[in-house]
Amino acid sequence: MASFRRESLSIVNKQSWSGDNMLPHQERVVQEKKELDEKIKKLDLFMNTDTYKALDREERDRLVSQQYHMVGYSRALMGRIAAFN
């Protein structure tokens, strides 16, 4: 998942998305993706801590599932952003 996050973050950050050429809903999608990718990054960092490792197996599994679905959601947003061109 780390490679996806780097790829995903770089696609949005490298684009010269300007509010001048985007419709309001497109701006919201770009902002939503940026915020989601930041949450994925923070979750990934947490999952590499001793606190995470100390959680019971079921809670760790729930967090892995949450991360998986967040990444899928981010990919869906990335596809929408790519279609804005």
N, C-alpha and C positions, 0 to 999 in steps of 0.2 A: 504494500500500500504506500510505502514511502515514495516510490518512484512515481506513482500516480499523483500524489500531492505536489511533488516538485513540478511535474508536467502541468498539472491543473493550475497551480498558482502562477506559473510562468506564462501560461497562455493569457490569462486575464491581465496580469501585471504588465506584460510586454505590449499588449494591444494599446493603441492610442485612442481609447474610448473617450470621446468628448461628448459632454452633455449637449453640445451644440448640434451634433448630428444624430442624436438618439432620441427616440420617443420616450416619454416618461416611464412607460412600463419596461422598456429596455434598460433604462438606467437602474430601475429597481431590481431587475434580474441580475445585472452586473454587480450591484452592491450586495445583494443576497448571496451570490456566489463567493464574493470576497469574504464576507462574514462567516459563511459556512466553512470555507477553507481554513480560516483562522481557528475555528472551533475544532476542526479535524486535527490541525497541527497541535493544539493544546491537549487534545485527548491522546494523541500519539505520544507526546512528551510525558503525560501522566502515566501512560501504560508502560513506561520504562523506569518507573520509580519503585522504591521499596514499598511505598504505601499501596500501590496497585498490586504488587506481588503478595502483600499480606492479606488481601481480600480473599474471601472464600471463592471456591471454584465457580459457583453459580453466578456470583456478581461479576467476576472476570468475564465469564461467558456472555453475560448481558452487555457488558461494555464492548466486547469484540463484535457482537451483533449490531450494537448501536453504531460503531465505527463503520462497519460494512455498509449499513444502510445510508449513513451520511455520505460516504464516498460515492455510492450509487446515485444519490440525489445530486451531488456535486457534478457528476458526469452528465446527468440529464440537463442541468443548468448550462454546462459547458457546450453541449450540443445546441441548446437554444441560442446561446450567445454567438456561436459560430454561424448560425443561420441568419443573424442580423445583417451580415455583409451583403 
